[in-house]
């Protein structure tokens, strides 16, 4: 189930962060949110790199290199 949110404004982000954990400072929550977003981005890039490496392996292929 995907939840769509409009986070285009700072107030929407602040409201979301307050709803998640009102006891933590907004700056700490913003840093946690950014860290999570960076982690997900890195994971996606790693998956793409793995896919590219598998494609580049060329299992079972014979290359004929003649000059």
PyMOL Python script that loads the backbone (N, CA, C, O; Angstrom):
from pymol import cmd

cmd.read_pdbstr("""\
ATOM      1  N   UNK A   1       0.847  -1.169   0.000  1.00  0.00           N
ATOM      2  CA  UNK A   1       0.000   0.000   0.000  1.00  0.00           C
ATOM      3  C   UNK A   1       0.893   1.233   0.000  1.00  0.00           C
ATOM      4  O   UNK A   1       1.701   1.416   0.911  1.00  0.00           O
ATOM      5  N   UNK A   2       0.753   2.067  -1.002  1.00  0.00           N
ATOM      6  CA  UNK A   2       1.557   3.283  -1.103  1.00  0.00           C
ATOM      7  C   UNK A   2       0.747   4.467  -0.595  1.00  0.00           C
ATOM      8  O   UNK A   2      -0.457   4.570  -0.826  1.00  0.00           O
ATOM      9  N   UNK A   3       1.441   5.349   0.097  1.00  0.00           N
ATOM     10  CA  UNK A   3       0.807   6.549   0.620  1.00  0.00           C
ATOM     11  C   UNK A   3       1.413   7.733  -0.101  1.00  0.00           C
ATOM     12  O   UNK A   3       2.629   7.922  -0.064  1.00  0.00           O
ATOM     13  N   UNK A   4       0.598   8.525  -0.749  1.00  0.00           N
ATOM     14  CA  UNK A   4       1.078   9.697  -1.468  1.00  0.00           C
ATOM     15  C   UNK A   4       0.930  10.919  -0.577  1.00  0.00           C
ATOM     16  O   UNK A   4      -0.121  11.153   0.021  1.00  0.00           O
ATOM     17  N   UNK A   5       2.009  11.695  -0.502  1.00  0.00           N
ATOM     18  CA  UNK A   5       1.998  12.903   0.312  1.00  0.00           C
ATOM     19  C   UNK A   5       2.589  14.048  -0.484  1.00  0.00           C
ATOM     20  O   UNK A   5       3.508  13.851  -1.278  1.00  0.00           O
ATOM     21  N   UNK A   6       2.077  15.211  -0.278  1.00  0.00           N
ATOM     22  CA  UNK A   6       2.653  16.403  -0.879  1.00  0.00           C
ATOM     23  C   UNK A   6       3.630  17.001   0.129  1.00  0.00           C
ATOM     24  O   UNK A   6       3.224  17.576   1.138  1.00  0.00           O
ATOM     25  N   UNK A   7       4.905  16.860  -0.155  1.00  0.00           N
ATOM     26  CA  UNK A   7       5.930  17.378   0.752  1.00  0.00           C
ATOM     27  C   UNK A   7       6.715  18.490   0.067  1.00  0.00           C
ATOM     28  O   UNK A   7       7.917  18.635   0.288  1.00  0.00           O
ATOM     29  N   UNK A   8       6.047  19.254  -0.744  1.00  0.00           N
ATOM     30  CA  UNK A   8       6.717  20.294  -1.504  1.00  0.00           C
ATOM     31  C   UNK A   8       7.009  21.532  -0.667  1.00  0.00           C
ATOM     32  O   UNK A   8       7.806  22.377  -1.074  1.00  0.00           O
ATOM     33  N   UNK A   9       6.386  21.649   0.475  1.00  0.00           N
ATOM     34  CA  UNK A   9       6.627  22.823   1.308  1.00  0.00           C
ATOM     35  C   UNK A   9       7.228  22.414   2.637  1.00  0.00           C
ATOM     36  O   UNK A   9       7.047  21.285   3.095  1.00  0.00           O
ATOM     37  N   UNK A  10       7.927  23.320   3.237  1.00  0.00           N
ATOM     38  CA  UNK A  10       8.576  23.056   4.528  1.00  0.00           C
ATOM     39  C   UNK A  10       7.530  22.785   5.607  1.00  0.00           C
ATOM     40  O   UNK A  10       7.769  21.955   6.485  1.00  0.00           O
ATOM     41  N   UNK A  11       6.399  23.446   5.570  1.00  0.00           N
ATOM     42  CA  UNK A  11       5.378  23.240   6.600  1.00  0.00           C
ATOM     43  C   UNK A  11       4.801  21.832   6.540  1.00  0.00           C
ATOM     44  O   UNK A  11       4.481  21.246   7.574  1.00  0.00           O
ATOM     45  N   UNK A  12       4.667  21.293   5.340  1.00  0.00           N
ATOM     46  CA  UNK A  12       4.158  19.925   5.221  1.00  0.00           C
ATOM     47  C   UNK A  12       5.157  18.935   5.800  1.00  0.00           C
ATOM     48  O   UNK A  12       4.766  17.975   6.464  1.00  0.00           O
ATOM     49  N   UNK A  13       6.436  19.160   5.556  1.00  0.00           N
ATOM     50  CA  UNK A  13       7.474  18.294   6.110  1.00  0.00           C
ATOM     51  C   UNK A  13       7.490  18.403   7.623  1.00  0.00           C
ATOM     52  O   UNK A  13       7.567  17.392   8.321  1.00  0.00           O
ATOM     53  N   UNK A  14       7.418  19.631   8.138  1.00  0.00           N
ATOM     54  CA  UNK A  14       7.403  19.827   9.589  1.00  0.00           C
ATOM     55  C   UNK A  14       6.208  19.135  10.235  1.00  0.00           C
ATOM     56  O   UNK A  14       6.342  18.515  11.290  1.00  0.00           O
ATOM     57  N   UNK A  15       5.050  19.238   9.609  1.00  0.00           N
ATOM     58  CA  UNK A  15       3.856  18.598  10.152  1.00  0.00           C
ATOM     59  C   UNK A  15       4.021  17.085  10.176  1.00  0.00           C
ATOM     60  O   UNK A  15       3.620  16.426  11.135  1.00  0.00           O
ATOM     61  N   UNK A  16       4.609  16.540   9.124  1.00  0.00           N
ATOM     62  CA  UNK A  16       4.835  15.097   9.055  1.00  0.00           C
ATOM     63  C   UNK A  16       5.807  14.654  10.138  1.00  0.00           C
ATOM     64  O   UNK A  16       5.582  13.649  10.813  1.00  0.00           O
ATOM     65  N   UNK A  17       6.879  15.403  10.298  1.00  0.00           N
ATOM     66  CA  UNK A  17       7.877  15.049  11.301  1.00  0.00           C
ATOM     67  C   UNK A  17       7.302  15.139  12.714  1.00  0.00           C
ATOM     68  O   UNK A  17       7.597  14.288  13.553  1.00  0.00           O
ATOM     69  N   UNK A  18       6.489  16.154  12.987  1.00  0.00           N
ATOM     70  CA  UNK A  18       5.855  16.281  14.297  1.00  0.00           C
ATOM     71  C   UNK A  18       4.889  15.136  14.562  1.00  0.00           C
ATOM     72  O   UNK A  18       4.782  14.653  15.690  1.00  0.00           O
ATOM     73  N   UNK A  19       4.194  14.708  13.530  1.00  0.00           N
ATOM     74  CA  UNK A  19       3.254  13.612  13.693  1.00  0.00           C
ATOM     75  C   UNK A  19       3.986  12.296  13.963  1.00  0.00           C
ATOM     76  O   UNK A  19       3.484  11.443  14.694  1.00  0.00           O
ATOM     77  N   UNK A  20       5.162  12.135  13.378  1.00  0.00           N
ATOM     78  CA  UNK A  20       5.922  10.907  13.569  1.00  0.00           C
ATOM     79  C   UNK A  20       6.487  10.790  14.983  1.00  0.00           C
ATOM     80  O   UNK A  20       6.412   9.729  15.602  1.00  0.00           O
ATOM     81  N   UNK A  21       7.048  11.876  15.484  1.00  0.00           N
ATOM     82  CA  UNK A  21       7.675  11.816  16.795  1.00  0.00           C
ATOM     83  C   UNK A  21       7.762  13.226  17.368  1.00  0.00           C
ATOM     84  O   UNK A  21       8.742  13.925  17.109  1.00  0.00           O
ATOM     85  N   UNK A  22       6.778  13.659  18.129  1.00  0.00           N
ATOM     86  CA  UNK A  22       6.760  15.036  18.615  1.00  0.00           C
ATOM     87  C   UNK A  22       7.817  15.335  19.676  1.00  0.00           C
ATOM     88  O   UNK A  22       8.064  16.505  19.968  1.00  0.00           O
ATOM     89  N   UNK A  23       8.446  14.318  20.260  1.00  0.00           N
ATOM     90  CA  UNK A  23       9.419  14.580  21.312  1.00  0.00           C
ATOM     91  C   UNK A  23      10.803  14.918  20.762  1.00  0.00           C
ATOM     92  O   UNK A  23      11.580  15.581  21.450  1.00  0.00           O
ATOM     93  N   UNK A  24      11.133  14.488  19.560  1.00  0.00           N
ATOM     94  CA  UNK A  24      12.433  14.797  18.969  1.00  0.00           C
ATOM     95  C   UNK A  24      12.387  16.173  18.308  1.00  0.00           C
ATOM     96  O   UNK A  24      11.330  16.634  17.876  1.00  0.00           O
ATOM     97  N   UNK A  25      13.530  16.808  18.240  1.00  0.00           N
ATOM     98  CA  UNK A  25      13.573  18.111  17.590  1.00  0.00           C
ATOM     99  C   UNK A  25      13.345  17.936  16.090  1.00  0.00           C
ATOM    100  O   UNK A  25      13.637  16.883  15.524  1.00  0.00           O
ATOM    101  N   UNK A  26      12.831  18.958  15.474  1.00  0.00           N
ATOM    102  CA  UNK A  26      12.560  18.886  14.050  1.00  0.00           C
ATOM    103  C   UNK A  26      13.840  18.719  13.253  1.00  0.00           C
ATOM    104  O   UNK A  26      13.852  18.040  12.226  1.00  0.00           O
ATOM    105  N   UNK A  27      14.910  19.330  13.717  1.00  0.00           N
ATOM    106  CA  UNK A  27      16.188  19.195  13.007  1.00  0.00           C
ATOM    107  C   UNK A  27      16.693  17.756  13.044  1.00  0.00           C
ATOM    108  O   UNK A  27      17.191  17.242  12.042  1.00  0.00           O
ATOM    109  N   UNK A  28      16.565  17.108  14.198  1.00  0.00           N
ATOM    110  CA  UNK A  28      16.992  15.715  14.314  1.00  0.00           C
ATOM    111  C   UNK A  28      16.134  14.812  13.433  1.00  0.00           C
ATOM    112  O   UNK A  28      16.650  13.891  12.801  1.00  0.00           O
ATOM    113  N   UNK A  29      14.845  15.067  13.390  1.00  0.00           N
ATOM    114  CA  UNK A  29      13.960  14.271  12.539  1.00  0.00           C
ATOM    115  C   UNK A  29      14.253  14.512  11.064  1.00  0.00           C
ATOM    116  O   UNK A  29      14.206  13.584  10.257  1.00  0.00           O
ATOM    117  N   UNK A  30      14.555  15.760  10.713  1.00  0.00           N
ATOM    118  CA  UNK A  30      14.887  16.076   9.323  1.00  0.00           C
ATOM    119  C   UNK A  30      16.168  15.338   8.922  1.00  0.00           C
ATOM    120  O   UNK A  30      16.259  14.814   7.812  1.00  0.00           O
ATOM    121  N   UNK A  31      17.142  15.296   9.806  1.00  0.00           N
ATOM    122  CA  UNK A  31      18.382  14.584   9.517  1.00  0.00           C
ATOM    123  C   UNK A  31      18.138  13.090   9.367  1.00  0.00           C
ATOM    124  O   UNK A  31      18.726  12.447   8.497  1.00  0.00           O
ATOM    125  N   UNK A  32      17.271  12.532  10.214  1.00  0.00           N
ATOM    126  CA  UNK A  32      16.937  11.111  10.106  1.00  0.00           C
ATOM    127  C   UNK A  32      16.229  10.822   8.778  1.00  0.00           C
ATOM    128  O   UNK A  32      16.516   9.823   8.118  1.00  0.00           O
ATOM    129  N   UNK A  33      15.308  11.700   8.397  1.00  0.00           N
ATOM    130  CA  UNK A  33      14.602  11.542   7.134  1.00  0.00           C
ATOM    131  C   UNK A  33      15.574  11.600   5.962  1.00  0.00           C
ATOM    132  O   UNK A  33      15.481  10.784   5.044  1.00  0.00           O
ATOM    133  N   UNK A  34      16.501  12.547   5.979  1.00  0.00           N
ATOM    134  CA  UNK A  34      17.482  12.667   4.907  1.00  0.00           C
ATOM    135  C   UNK A  34      18.390  11.442   4.856  1.00  0.00           C
ATOM    136  O   UNK A  34      18.719  10.959   3.773  1.00  0.00           O
ATOM    137  N   UNK A  35      18.792  10.944   6.003  1.00  0.00           N
ATOM    138  CA  UNK A  35      19.640   9.752   6.046  1.00  0.00           C
ATOM    139  C   UNK A  35      18.919   8.545   5.461  1.00  0.00           C
ATOM    140  O   UNK A  35      19.510   7.758   4.722  1.00  0.00           O
ATOM    141  N   UNK A  36      17.639   8.403   5.795  1.00  0.00           N
ATOM    142  CA  UNK A  36      16.854   7.291   5.243  1.00  0.00           C
ATOM    143  C   UNK A  36      16.701   7.414   3.735  1.00  0.00           C
ATOM    144  O   UNK A  36      16.782   6.416   3.018  1.00  0.00           O
ATOM    145  N   UNK A  37      16.482   8.619   3.254  1.00  0.00           N
ATOM    146  CA  UNK A  37      16.350   8.828   1.811  1.00  0.00           C
ATOM    147  C   UNK A  37      17.667   8.516   1.102  1.00  0.00           C
ATOM    148  O   UNK A  37      17.666   7.899   0.036  1.00  0.00           O
ATOM    149  N   UNK A  38      18.780   8.935   1.682  1.00  0.00           N
ATOM    150  CA  UNK A  38      20.085   8.637   1.100  1.00  0.00           C
ATOM    151  C   UNK A  38      20.368   7.137   1.108  1.00  0.00           C
ATOM    152  O   UNK A  38      20.929   6.601   0.153  1.00  0.00           O
ATOM    153  N   UNK A  39      19.981   6.467   2.185  1.00  0.00           N
ATOM    154  CA  UNK A  39      20.177   5.017   2.277  1.00  0.00           C
ATOM    155  C   UNK A  39      19.389   4.300   1.187  1.00  0.00           C
ATOM    156  O   UNK A  39      19.908   3.388   0.542  1.00  0.00           O
ATOM    157  N   UNK A  40      18.162   4.699   0.982  1.00  0.00           N
ATOM    158  CA  UNK A  40      17.340   4.069  -0.059  1.00  0.00           C
ATOM    159  C   UNK A  40      17.902   4.344  -1.445  1.00  0.00           C
ATOM    160  O   UNK A  40      17.893   3.471  -2.313  1.00  0.00           O
ATOM    161  N   UNK A  41      18.390   5.557  -1.647  1.00  0.00           N
ATOM    162  CA  UNK A  41      18.998   5.903  -2.929  1.00  0.00           C
ATOM    163  C   UNK A  41      20.241   5.053  -3.180  1.00  0.00           C
ATOM    164  O   UNK A  41      20.445   4.564  -4.291  1.00  0.00           O
ATOM    165  N   UNK A  42      21.064   4.877  -2.161  1.00  0.00           N
ATOM    166  CA  UNK A  42      22.263   4.056  -2.282  1.00  0.00           C
ATOM    167  C   UNK A  42      21.901   2.600  -2.577  1.00  0.00           C
ATOM    168  O   UNK A  42      22.539   1.959  -3.412  1.00  0.00           O
ATOM    169  N   UNK A  43      20.894   2.087  -1.906  1.00  0.00           N
ATOM    170  CA  UNK A  43      20.468   0.712  -2.155  1.00  0.00           C
ATOM    171  C   UNK A  43      20.009   0.533  -3.593  1.00  0.00           C
ATOM    172  O   UNK A  43      20.325  -0.474  -4.227  1.00  0.00           O
ATOM    173  N   UNK A  44      19.266   1.502  -4.110  1.00  0.00           N
ATOM    174  CA  UNK A  44      18.796   1.428  -5.492  1.00  0.00           C
ATOM    175  C   UNK A  44      19.976   1.461  -6.464  1.00  0.00           C
ATOM    176  O   UNK A  44      19.983   0.731  -7.455  1.00  0.00           O
ATOM    177  N   UNK A  45      20.968   2.301  -6.184  1.00  0.00           N
ATOM    178  CA  UNK A  45      22.143   2.371  -7.039  1.00  0.00           C
ATOM    179  C   UNK A  45      22.944   1.079  -6.979  1.00  0.00           C
ATOM    180  O   UNK A  45      23.477   0.635  -7.996  1.00  0.00           O
ATOM    181  N   UNK A  46      23.038   0.474  -5.807  1.00  0.00           N
ATOM    182  CA  UNK A  46      23.746  -0.798  -5.682  1.00  0.00           C
ATOM    183  C   UNK A  46      23.042  -1.901  -6.465  1.00  0.00           C
ATOM    184  O   UNK A  46      23.697  -2.732  -7.093  1.00  0.00           O
ATOM    185  N   UNK A  47      21.719  -1.912  -6.429  1.00  0.00           N
ATOM    186  CA  UNK A  47      20.962  -2.907  -7.188  1.00  0.00           C
ATOM    187  C   UNK A  47      21.171  -2.706  -8.681  1.00  0.00           C
ATOM    188  O   UNK A  47      21.310  -3.676  -9.426  1.00  0.00           O
ATOM    189  N   UNK A  48      21.195  -1.451  -9.123  1.00  0.00           N
ATOM    190  CA  UNK A  48      21.448  -1.167 -10.537  1.00  0.00           C
ATOM    191  C   UNK A  48      22.848  -1.612 -10.936  1.00  0.00           C
ATOM    192  O   UNK A  48      23.036  -2.165 -12.019  1.00  0.00           O
ATOM    193  N   UNK A  49      23.831  -1.377 -10.070  1.00  0.00           N
ATOM    194  CA  UNK A  49      25.203  -1.787 -10.356  1.00  0.00           C
ATOM    195  C   UNK A  49      25.307  -3.308 -10.444  1.00  0.00           C
ATOM    196  O   UNK A  49      25.999  -3.833 -11.316  1.00  0.00           O
ATOM    197  N   UNK A  50      24.625  -4.014  -9.550  1.00  0.00           N
ATOM    198  CA  UNK A  50      24.632  -5.476  -9.596  1.00  0.00           C
ATOM    199  C   UNK A  50      24.033  -5.977 -10.899  1.00  0.00           C
ATOM    200  O   UNK A  50      24.553  -6.913 -11.507  1.00  0.00           O
ATOM    201  N   UNK A  51      22.946  -5.360 -11.329  1.00  0.00           N
ATOM    202  CA  UNK A  51      22.308  -5.747 -12.583  1.00  0.00           C
ATOM    203  C   UNK A  51      23.251  -5.517 -13.754  1.00  0.00           C
ATOM    204  O   UNK A  51      23.364  -6.367 -14.637  1.00  0.00           O
ATOM    205  N   UNK A  52      23.924  -4.377 -13.767  1.00  0.00           N
ATOM    206  CA  UNK A  52      24.865  -4.095 -14.846  1.00  0.00           C
ATOM    207  C   UNK A  52      26.042  -5.060 -14.842  1.00  0.00           C
ATOM    208  O   UNK A  52      26.506  -5.482 -15.901  1.00  0.00           O
ATOM    209  N   UNK A  53      26.522  -5.409 -13.658  1.00  0.00           N
ATOM    210  CA  UNK A  53      27.633  -6.357 -13.573  1.00  0.00           C
ATOM    211  C   UNK A  53      27.216  -7.736 -14.091  1.00  0.00           C
ATOM    212  O   UNK A  53      27.997  -8.410 -14.762  1.00  0.00           O
ATOM    213  N   UNK A  54      26.006  -8.149 -13.785  1.00  0.00           N
ATOM    214  CA  UNK A  54      25.518  -9.428 -14.290  1.00  0.00           C
ATOM    215  C   UNK A  54      25.409  -9.403 -15.807  1.00  0.00           C
ATOM    216  O   UNK A  54      25.711 -10.393 -16.475  1.00  0.00           O
ATOM    217  N   UNK A  55      24.981  -8.277 -16.344  1.00  0.00           N
ATOM    218  CA  UNK A  55      24.867  -8.156 -17.798  1.00  0.00           C
ATOM    219  C   UNK A  55      26.247  -8.165 -18.460  1.00  0.00           C
ATOM    220  O   UNK A  55      26.398  -8.666 -19.575  1.00  0.00           O
ATOM    221  N   UNK A  56      27.240  -7.620 -17.786  1.00  0.00           N
ATOM    222  CA  UNK A  56      28.581  -7.525 -18.351  1.00  0.00           C
ATOM    223  C   UNK A  56      29.359  -8.836 -18.230  1.00  0.00           C
ATOM    224  O   UNK A  56      30.369  -9.010 -18.911  1.00  0.00           O
ATOM    225  N   UNK A  57      28.915  -9.752 -17.384  1.00  0.00           N
ATOM    226  CA  UNK A  57      29.635 -11.010 -17.198  1.00  0.00           C
ATOM    227  C   UNK A  57      29.730 -11.819 -18.476  1.00  0.00           C
ATOM    228  O   UNK A  57      30.793 -12.346 -18.801  1.00  0.00           O
ATOM    229  N   UNK A  58      28.650 -11.920 -19.187  1.00  0.00           N
ATOM    230  CA  UNK A  58      28.652 -12.675 -20.434  1.00  0.00           C
ATOM    231  C   UNK A  58      28.832 -14.162 -20.232  1.00  0.00           C
ATOM    232  O   UNK A  58      29.633 -14.784 -20.930  1.00  0.00           O
ATOM    233  N   UNK A  59      28.121 -14.738 -19.311  1.00  0.00           N
ATOM    234  CA  UNK A  59      28.225 -16.167 -19.037  1.00  0.00           C
ATOM    235  C   UNK A  59      27.893 -16.977 -20.285  1.00  0.00           C
ATOM    236  O   UNK A  59      26.897 -16.726 -20.964  1.00  0.00           O
ATOM    237  N   UNK A  60      28.753 -17.957 -20.570  1.00  0.00           N
ATOM    238  CA  UNK A  60      28.492 -18.867 -21.668  1.00  0.00           C
ATOM    239  C   UNK A  60      28.697 -18.267 -23.047  1.00  0.00           C
ATOM    240  O   UNK A  60      28.346 -18.893 -24.047  1.00  0.00           O
ATOM    241  N   UNK A  61      29.248 -17.089 -23.120  1.00  0.00           N
ATOM    242  CA  UNK A  61      29.450 -16.469 -24.420  1.00  0.00           C
ATOM    243  C   UNK A  61      30.911 -16.617 -24.818  1.00  0.00           C
ATOM    244  O   UNK A  61      31.812 -16.478 -23.990  1.00  0.00           O
ATOM    245  N   UNK A  62      31.128 -16.895 -26.074  1.00  0.00           N
ATOM    246  CA  UNK A  62      32.485 -16.971 -26.620  1.00  0.00           C
ATOM    247  C   UNK A  62      32.736 -15.717 -27.429  1.00  0.00           C
ATOM    248  O   UNK A  62      31.966 -15.359 -28.320  1.00  0.00           O
ATOM    249  N   UNK A  63      33.799 -15.082 -27.104  1.00  0.00           N
ATOM    250  CA  UNK A  63      34.163 -13.876 -27.845  1.00  0.00           C
ATOM    251  C   UNK A  63      35.257 -14.224 -28.829  1.00  0.00           C
ATOM    252  O   UNK A  63      36.268 -14.821 -28.458  1.00  0.00           O
ATOM    253  N   UNK A  64      35.063 -13.857 -30.067  1.00  0.00           N
ATOM    254  CA  UNK A  64      36.040 -14.109 -31.120  1.00  0.00           C
ATOM    255  C   UNK A  64      36.768 -12.807 -31.382  1.00  0.00           C
ATOM    256  O   UNK A  64      36.233 -11.905 -32.028  1.00  0.00           O
ATOM    257  N   UNK A  65      37.983 -12.709 -30.882  1.00  0.00           N
ATOM    258  CA  UNK A  65      38.756 -11.486 -31.062  1.00  0.00           C
ATOM    259  C   UNK A  65      39.880 -11.788 -32.032  1.00  0.00           C
ATOM    260  O   UNK A  65      40.894 -12.385 -31.671  1.00  0.00           O
ATOM    261  N   UNK A  66      39.684 -11.373 -33.248  1.00  0.00           N
ATOM    262  CA  UNK A  66      40.693 -11.592 -34.295  1.00  0.00           C
ATOM    263  C   UNK A  66      41.057 -10.249 -34.899  1.00  0.00           C
ATOM    264  O   UNK A  66      40.213  -9.378 -35.105  1.00  0.00           O
ATOM    265  N   UNK A  67      42.313 -10.119 -35.167  1.00  0.00           N
ATOM    266  CA  UNK A  67      42.771  -8.878 -35.814  1.00  0.00           C
ATOM    267  C   UNK A  67      43.179  -9.132 -37.230  1.00  0.00           C
ATOM    268  O   UNK A  67      43.592  -8.206 -37.929  1.00  0.00           O
TER     269      UNK A  67
END
""", "prot")
cmd.dss("prot")
cmd.show_as("cartoon", "prot")
cmd.util.cbc("prot")
cmd.orient("prot")
